[in-house]
């Protein structure tokens, strides 16, 4: 491990953090064993130390218009932006995974495959016996979602929980809504037909099904129901069936340091302008959010990344990459702006330099389709060069992307430096990318192995990281 590499610094930072948190007033230090176990050093525990050491916080959430979605090629969502800010605050990357089955989210957490649940969870006594919840970041009551009568007669709407007797209400088996409806059945002294929704149908989809007339009733948290009322003008969400309840993130019981860290951060965030801005952005700007939701470039509805998806798919075979990876690169290069120009003269969607573009038969007056094809042909040329050097397909992608951004020579310099200093020149992370970032700094810049001169090489390292991060979002949200 190189001493000033990001991973090394994170490990040192973690040790400081673990000691700081464990020494905080909330820490339980009855004896040294408890102290170090709470600091995450017991091998059976997965806690903040694992997250810092791996450099990644893995979170399970839902694809929805408030939690996590894609709009015009960018990841968005209230919970996503909060989680991203927290991950940045502890110096790690955020990896988002989408729940494929709403009914099994707790099993995924308890199995250790994710660190945190961010699924708009209501805090209940039963759940608190199995999970540790953070302090709440929202409060919301449960409301009935029903369809307005087509004849505009409000008298046909249900107005009291008593009216639910004998009605079919669709909710998920493991949801707090299911438990609330069971309690409500006892309270009103009448049977409710609680229908179990399939796990692959998320709560927002159930609301949409009410609007479409597929089902008559479901239950949702008020802030989500009101948000969806902006998308579907024919639904009514005015009837509450619960008191306000806490909404929080869920962790494993063993993750005591993680919960403590999250609570410290949430306590700061709760009164910050950032939190107010996020709430306004996602819950109090109905026109803007509705426009996003109905856009063809939103993952919830349209499912397109850009206006150029068809062209990217058409030529992706040339380099043999997933078209979504190519789309992620174009988003990084130009934000899908065909008129983009850089200070250095690069132009178009793929920001080709004029001399490179000429080699592939295009210039700034060429069609978008021709420019995209030329850019992918250049990637193919770079991939052919690196095929003999980097046998692993996934690793090679990083070398190709870096070469596209900064030029082949600088990446060759970084590989040579890696070999000379005992690193693995076929691995990117913490090996070649370390020397690429530092090749123009002491003591490496005057090395005999640096043949291609000075460059601002932080940029290509970040370029690769940003594209791969964006690609992961595209993989999760775009089929």
Secondary structure in CASP SS format (residue, H / E / C, confidence):
PFRMAT SS
TARGET T0000
AUTHOR 0000-0000-0000
METHOD secondary structure of the structure
MODEL  1
X C 1.00
X C 1.00
X C 1.00
X C 1.00
X C 1.00
X H 1.00
X H 1.00
X H 1.00
X H 1.00
X H 1.00
X H 1.00
X H 1.00
X H 1.00
X H 1.00
X H 1.00
X H 1.00
X H 1.00
X H 1.00
X H 1.00
X H 1.00
X H 1.00
X H 1.00
X C 1.00
X C 1.00
X C 1.00
X C 1.00
X C 1.00
X C 1.00
X C 1.00
X C 1.00
X C 1.00
X H 1.00
X H 1.00
X H 1.00
X H 1.00
X H 1.00
X H 1.00
X H 1.00
X C 1.00
X C 1.00
X C 1.00
X C 1.00
X C 1.00
X C 1.00
X C 1.00
X C 1.00
X C 1.00
X H 1.00
X H 1.00
X H 1.00
X H 1.00
X H 1.00
X H 1.00
X H 1.00
X C 1.00
X E 1.00
X E 1.00
X E 1.00
X E 1.00
X E 1.00
X E 1.00
X C 1.00
X C 1.00
X E 1.00
X C 1.00
X C 1.00
X C 1.00
X E 1.00
X E 1.00
X E 1.00
X E 1.00
X C 1.00
X C 1.00
X E 1.00
X E 1.00
X E 1.00
X C 1.00
X H 1.00
X H 1.00
X H 1.00
X H 1.00
X H 1.00
X H 1.00
X H 1.00
X H 1.00
X H 1.00
X H 1.00
X H 1.00
X H 1.00
X C 1.00
X C 1.00
X C 1.00
X E 1.00
X E 1.00
X E 1.00
X E 1.00
X E 1.00
X E 1.00
X C 1.00
X C 1.00
X C 1.00
X H 1.00
X H 1.00
X H 1.00
X H 1.00
X H 1.00
X H 1.00
X H 1.00
X H 1.00
X H 1.00
X C 1.00
X C 1.00
X C 1.00
X C 1.00
X C 1.00
X E 1.00
X E 1.00
X E 1.00
X E 1.00
X E 1.00
X E 1.00
X E 1.00
X C 1.00
X C 1.00
X H 1.00
X H 1.00
X H 1.00
X H 1.00
X C 1.00
X C 1.00
X E 1.00
X E 1.00
X E 1.00
X C 1.00
X C 1.00
X C 1.00
X C 1.00
X E 1.00
X E 1.00
X E 1.00
X C 1.00
X E 1.00
X E 1.00
X E 1.00
X E 1.00
X E 1.00
X E 1.00
X C 1.00
X C 1.00
X C 1.00
X C 1.00
X C 1.00
X C 1.00
X H 1.00
X H 1.00
X H 1.00
X C 1.00
X C 1.00
X C 1.00
X C 1.00
X H 1.00
X H 1.00
X H 1.00
X H 1.00
X C 1.00
X C 1.00
X C 1.00
X E 1.00
X E 1.00
X E 1.00
X E 1.00
X C 1.00
X C 1.00
X C 1.00
X C 1.00
X H 1.00
X H 1.00
X H 1.00
X H 1.00
X H 1.00
X H 1.00
X H 1.00
X H 1.00
X H 1.00
X H 1.00
X H 1.00
X H 1.00
X H 1.00
X C 1.00
X C 1.00
X C 1.00
X C 1.00
X E 1.00
X E 1.00
X E 1.00
X E 1.00
X C 1.00
X C 1.00
X C 1.00
X C 1.00
X C 1.00
X C 1.00
X H 1.00
X H 1.00
X H 1.00
X H 1.00
X H 1.00
X H 1.00
X H 1.00
X H 1.00
X H 1.00
X H 1.00
X C 1.00
X C 1.00
X C 1.00
X C 1.00
X E 1.00
X E 1.00
X E 1.00
X E 1.00
X E 1.00
X H 1.00
X H 1.00
X H 1.00
X H 1.00
X H 1.00
X H 1.00
X H 1.00
X H 1.00
X H 1.00
X H 1.00
X C 1.00
X C 1.00
X C 1.00
X E 1.00
X E 1.00
X E 1.00
X E 1.00
X E 1.00
X E 1.00
X C 1.00
X C 1.00
X C 1.00
X C 1.00
X E 1.00
X E 1.00
X E 1.00
X E 1.00
X E 1.00
X E 1.00
X E 1.00
X E 1.00
X C 1.00
X C 1.00
X C 1.00
X H 1.00
X H 1.00
X H 1.00
X H 1.00
X H 1.00
X H 1.00
X H 1.00
X H 1.00
X H 1.00
X H 1.00
X H 1.00
X H 1.00
X H 1.00
X H 1.00
X C 1.00
X C 1.00
X C 1.00
X H 1.00
X H 1.00
X H 1.00
X H 1.00
X H 1.00
X H 1.00
X H 1.00
X H 1.00
X H 1.00
X H 1.00
X H 1.00
X C 1.00
X C 1.00
X H 1.00
X H 1.00
X H 1.00
X H 1.00
X H 1.00
X H 1.00
X H 1.00
X H 1.00
X C 1.00
X C 1.00
X C 1.00
X C 1.00
X E 1.00
X C 1.00
X C 1.00
X C 1.00
X C 1.00
X C 1.00
X C 1.00
X C 1.00
X C 1.00
X C 1.00
X C 1.00
X H 1.00
X H 1.00
X H 1.00
X H 1.00
X H 1.00
X H 1.00
X H 1.00
X H 1.00
X H 1.00
X H 1.00
X C 1.00
X C 1.00
X C 1.00
X C 1.00
X H 1.00
X H 1.00
X H 1.00
X H 1.00
X H 1.00
X H 1.00
X H 1.00
X H 1.00
X H 1.00
X H 1.00
X H 1.00
X H 1.00
X C 1.00
X C 1.00
X C 1.00
X C 1.00
X C 1.00
X C 1.00
X E 1.00
X C 1.00
X C 1.00
X C 1.00
X C 1.00
X C 1.00
X E 1.00
X C 1.00
X C 1.00
X C 1.00
X C 1.00
X E 1.00
X C 1.00
X H 1.00
X H 1.00
X H 1.00
X H 1.00
X H 1.00
X H 1.00
X C 1.00
X C 1.00
X C 1.00
X C 1.00
X C 1.00
X C 1.00
X C 1.00
X C 1.00
X H 1.00
X H 1.00
X H 1.00
X H 1.00
X H 1.00
X H 1.00
X H 1.00
X H 1.00
X H 1.00
X H 1.00
X H 1.00
X H 1.00
X H 1.00
X H 1.00
X H 1.00
X H 1.00
X H 1.00
X H 1.00
X H 1.00
X H 1.00
X C 1.00
X C 1.00
X C 1.00
X C 1.00
X C 1.00
X H 1.00
X H 1.00
X H 1.00
X H 1.00
X H 1.00
X H 1.00
X H 1.00
X H 1.00
X H 1.00
X H 1.00
X H 1.00
X H 1.00
X H 1.00
X H 1.00
X C 1.00
X H 1.00
X H 1.00
X H 1.00
X H 1.00
X H 1.00
X H 1.00
X H 1.00
X H 1.00
X H 1.00
X H 1.00
X H 1.00
X H 1.00
X H 1.00
X C 1.00
X C 1.00
X C 1.00
X C 1.00
X C 1.00
X C 1.00
X C 1.00
X H 1.00
X H 1.00
X H 1.00
X H 1.00
X H 1.00
X H 1.00
X H 1.00
X H 1.00
X H 1.00
X H 1.00
X H 1.00
X C 1.00
X C 1.00
X C 1.00
X C 1.00
X C 1.00
X C 1.00
X C 1.00
X C 1.00
X C 1.00
X C 1.00
X C 1.00
X C 1.00
X C 1.00
X C 1.00
X C 1.00
X C 1.00
X C 1.00
X C 1.00
X C 1.00
X H 1.00
X H 1.00
X H 1.00
X H 1.00
X H 1.00
X H 1.00
X H 1.00
X H 1.00
X H 1.00
X H 1.00
X H 1.00
X H 1.00
X H 1.00
X H 1.00
X H 1.00
X H 1.00
X H 1.00
X H 1.00
X H 1.00
X H 1.00
X C 1.00
X C 1.00
END
